[in-house]
Amino acid sequence: MELENNTYEIYYDKDADFLEVSFGEPTGEGTTEEVEPGVFITRDIKKRMITDVGILAFKTRVSMLARILKKFNMSLPMKID
């Protein structure tokens, strides 16, 4: 996924063990779907572009982030392990 301005935001809630990665500038309305158990993607309603990826129980599924990003042809400019 080519982002016009390559803006990324990573949020991790330690108590809930939830990681959320946002791509690009915040958009208007979005719709979220669970694509796998505990894995959520949010798409901009108008553009249908993925704006966020969220993973529950992240500590036990770190490698899942790379797999999910690859599945949707997306990447981060860093490695998370």
C-alpha positions as CSV (number, residue, x, y, z in Angstrom):
1,M,0.0,0.0,0.0
2,E,1.5,3.3,-1.1
3,L,0.5,6.1,1.3
4,E,0.7,9.6,0.1
5,N,2.4,11.0,3.2
6,N,3.6,7.7,4.9
7,T,2.0,8.6,8.2
8,Y,1.8,5.7,10.7
9,E,0.5,5.7,14.2
10,I,1.0,2.7,16.6
11,Y,-1.0,2.4,19.7
12,Y,-0.6,-0.4,22.3
13,D,-2.9,-0.9,25.3
14,K,-0.8,-2.9,27.7
15,D,-3.7,-3.8,30.0
16,A,-5.9,-5.0,27.2
17,D,-2.9,-6.4,25.2
18,F,-4.3,-4.7,22.1
19,L,-2.2,-3.3,19.3
20,E,-3.6,-0.9,16.7
21,V,-1.7,0.4,13.7
22,S,-3.2,3.3,11.8
23,F,-2.1,4.2,8.2
24,G,-2.4,7.7,6.8
25,E,-4.2,10.7,8.2
26,P,-7.4,10.1,10.0
27,T,-10.3,9.9,7.6
28,G,-14.0,10.4,7.9
29,E,-16.3,7.4,8.6
30,G,-14.9,3.9,8.6
31,T,-16.2,0.4,8.9
32,T,-14.5,-2.3,10.9
33,E,-14.6,-6.0,10.3
34,E,-13.1,-9.0,12.1
35,V,-11.1,-10.7,9.4
36,E,-9.8,-13.4,11.7
37,P,-10.6,-14.1,15.4
38,G,-9.2,-11.1,17.3
39,V,-7.9,-9.3,14.2
40,F,-9.8,-6.3,13.0
41,I,-9.4,-4.0,9.9
42,T,-11.0,-0.6,9.5
43,R,-11.7,0.7,6.0
44,D,-12.5,4.3,4.9
45,I,-16.2,4.0,3.8
46,K,-15.7,6.2,0.7
47,K,-12.3,5.1,-0.5
48,R,-12.4,1.5,0.8
49,M,-8.8,1.9,1.8
50,I,-7.6,0.2,5.0
51,T,-6.9,2.8,7.6
52,D,-6.4,0.6,10.8
53,V,-5.3,-2.9,11.8
54,G,-6.0,-4.1,15.3
55,I,-4.9,-7.3,17.1
56,L,-6.2,-8.6,20.4
57,A,-3.8,-10.7,22.6
58,F,-0.9,-9.2,20.7
59,K,1.9,-10.5,22.9
60,T,1.1,-14.0,22.0
61,R,0.6,-13.2,18.3
62,V,3.3,-10.7,17.3
63,S,4.2,-12.6,14.1
64,M,0.5,-12.2,13.0
65,L,1.0,-8.5,12.3
66,A,3.4,-9.2,9.5
67,R,1.2,-11.9,8.0
68,I,-1.9,-9.7,8.2
69,L,-0.1,-6.7,6.6
70,K,1.2,-8.9,3.8
71,K,-2.3,-10.3,3.2
72,F,-3.5,-6.8,2.5
73,N,-0.4,-5.8,0.6
74,M,0.7,-3.3,3.3
75,S,3.9,-2.8,5.3
76,L,5.5,-0.8,8.1
77,P,8.9,1.0,7.8
78,M,10.1,-1.1,10.8
79,K,10.1,-4.6,12.2
80,I,8.1,-5.3,15.3
81,D,9.1,-8.4,17.3
